[in-house]
Amino acid sequence: MSTMKLTLLTDLYELTMMQGYFKNHSNETVVFDAFYRKNPSGNGFAIAAGLDQVIDYIKNLTFDQKDIDYLRSLKLFDEDFLEYLSKFRFSGDIYGIPEGTVVFPREPLVKVIAPIMEAQLVETAILTIVNHQSLIATKTARVVHAAKGDGIMEFGLRRAQGPDAGIYGARAAMIGGCIGTSNVLAGQLFDVPVKGTHAHSWIMSFPDEYTAFKKYSELYPDACILLADTYDTLKSGVPNAIRVFTEMREAGIPLTFYGIRLDSGDLAYMSKKARKMLDEAGFPDAVISASSDLDEYLITSLKGQNAAITSWGVGTNMITSADCPAFGGVYKLAAVMDEEGEFIPKIKLSENSEKITNPGNKTVFRIYDNETGKIRADLISLADETFDVSQDLLIFDSVETWKKTKLKGGTYHMRELLVPVFQKGECVYASPSVMEIRDYCAREQDTLWDETRRLTNPHEVYVDLSDKLFRIKAGLLDQMNQEG
């Protein structure tokens, strides 16, 4: 796919800090972690997304002459610094949790190890990409879960906050579990299914509803979903659809994918009445699709009312994550390399314990129960730590660190989540296709307990610290308290 050059997609202070480091000859290698503190939409987990666009961004991260001329016009940057930018290339390492992975608060989704000028520059773009796409993928996972196996189609392009949000939001929605999108450009760019029917204007442009349906069926006999609520759903729309389906069958046209769409009214009542009419007319396999400002709560309610809907077109509330419009990811310094090449852990303090960061060069392990295959906890550890799953494992709560749990050896297994993406500036990771990521995401959610997947008051999955990392964090907190 073609990609937009995003070099100047950054906050100004990233560049002014870069110049400050440049002028002070301060460019030591550092570790930054991109993570979030709270699951969106009251969910029990989030879905990692956006890594593929991060890769494109880093690969194309160069300052061309137009960029340099614009920065010069701001009268903030000296010529020696602009000369440095004109030759800039990212030279560091990046680790990421693969897209579609179930993730939890406080664990690094992306880790950057690079000279501080480089690590500082990429902060804003990484956050805006990962925050947005992880938010929409997570919201979609909720909607898909509410539908209980029915197909969810992404219909949100016209309500997204601009073209970029519509395109990459559609991609994230596919990762979260949609079966298709109405967004044709997203279909082309990401090789995902595109789906759609027709608007009320199609019906209104013809002399009558029957003629509109008839002409549509002639054009698209293999995808004949007719919008039945332009005039009167039960007295006109459904009877005219049945008339067209009957004529198709009598003409020997295979009814492979056909049915009606409802976009207004009492969807539970209308769908049940329409189902009865279609069944009695001999069309028990006709699809009843619904749209109309759907979200996970309305779908849950309609399912609870035994609505006869098996396909859902979800737009505004999913593409905008209307009830939770921000993911809240942050990017924090975690370690600085000393002259001997050792990482010195750094910690950010706060009166709010949830905002105290986890120090050091870290990685993330997922701990699974051997008997059920379900997630027992996630473990943040130092990057060089190894674990013997035959031995007991002591883990500590990452916020309330006085809480600890011992896992009995032989009852669990572990998987490291962070994988290398860039090594010394070169990309070493190939993203799977979006549909492959979608399938992986579905398998990931199957490792969650049902209690964690429920839409309200979900059970919290613990994100704990290794014994070694816990001791480092506790030591830094004690040191800071003594100095304070």
Order of alpha helices (4+ residues) and beta strands (2+ residues): alpha-beta-beta-alpha-alpha-alpha-beta-beta-beta-alpha-alpha-beta-alpha-beta-alpha-alpha-alpha-beta-alpha-beta-alpha-beta-alpha-beta-alpha-beta-beta-beta-beta-beta-beta-beta-beta-beta-alpha-alpha-beta-alpha
